Amino acid sequence: SSSDELDSDDDDDDESGSDNSSDDEPAAAAPTTTQNITDATETNLVNLRRTIYLTIMSSLDFEEAGHKLMQIQLQPGQEIEVATMLVECCSQERTFVRYYGLLAQRFCFISKEYASLFDDVFMKQFSTIHRLETNKLRNVAKFFAHLLATDAMSWTCLAYIQLSEDTTTSASRIFIKILFQELSEQLGLKKLNEKMSEEDMQEYFTGVMPKAPLKNVRFSINFFTSIGLGGLTDRMREHLKKEQEKERERRANASSSSSFSSSSSSSSSSDSDSSSSSSSDSSSSGSSSSGSSSSSSSQGKDRRRRRKRKSKK
């Protein structure tokens, strides 16, 4: 009996243990929902710009700066901040520092995406160039001249420039002047002229070296000649000369056609005058002949009368 009691006690312990174990099992986790939070204060963007700025300014050379900047974890679309910050840091210097150009060149060679980003930055800088001081303007122009001279960015960015008296300001003309003078210094006038004469790139250079209207062609020729780069205007001068010759031929043809029409009208009027004069002459001759015949008849009558009188006597 004592053994039966022990067995029953063990069964009770097992049941109570199973109950406790079932109580200790964790409850099923509730489904979690993710919530996207938009930071309207742009705190993360400000911190990113600060990090980029400190990295650029604290590096010993452009290679170290490029290595450190590549280690920064950028979100998709934040690469433009690196390009913008490079241009901003370069513009703040008293004179152009080649360090920024070499660093931008390194990024363009690493990824073509940065080359297109610097193209966008060029467009934005040129559209707001009138807001910059002369010193900042000079640094920005030399910065992009370095990228163009090293083929780090495409020369298609020159399509944003429209060189004419109506579409440029004093600031934009200074920018274009420094840009091309720096390109001429780095490449040489001969190589720069060859670059600007490439046939497959002419559609992007029509704003800087236009072919129509002739007013803009003359302005571009005078502009490049005044900044000491008249060698770039040879093709424009030939084009202008041909267009002027065509214009002279048009005027000559127009004047000859007008003179021909006037001569034809004058000849027709002279013909009418001659016909009228001939008719008047014929009428006058007719009247004179009739007058002469009448006078001759009257004279004959007088003679007959005289003869009759003499015969009577």
Secondary structure, DSSP 8 states (H G I E B T S, - for coil): -HHHHHHHHHHHHHHHHHHHHHHHS--------------TT-HHHHHHHHHHHHHHHH-SSHHHHHHHHHTS---TT-HHHHHHHHHHHHHTSSS--HHHHHHHHHHHHH-HHHHHHHHHHHHHHHHTGGGS-HHHHHHHHHHHHHHHHTTSS-GGGGGG---STTT--HHHHHHHHHHHHHHHHHH-HHHHHHHHT-GGGHHHHTTTS--SSHHHHHHHHHHHHHTT-GGGGHHHHHHHHHHHHHHHHHHHHHHHHHHHHHHHHHHHHHHHHHHHHHHHHHHHHHHHHHHHHHHHHHHHHHHHHHHHHHHH-
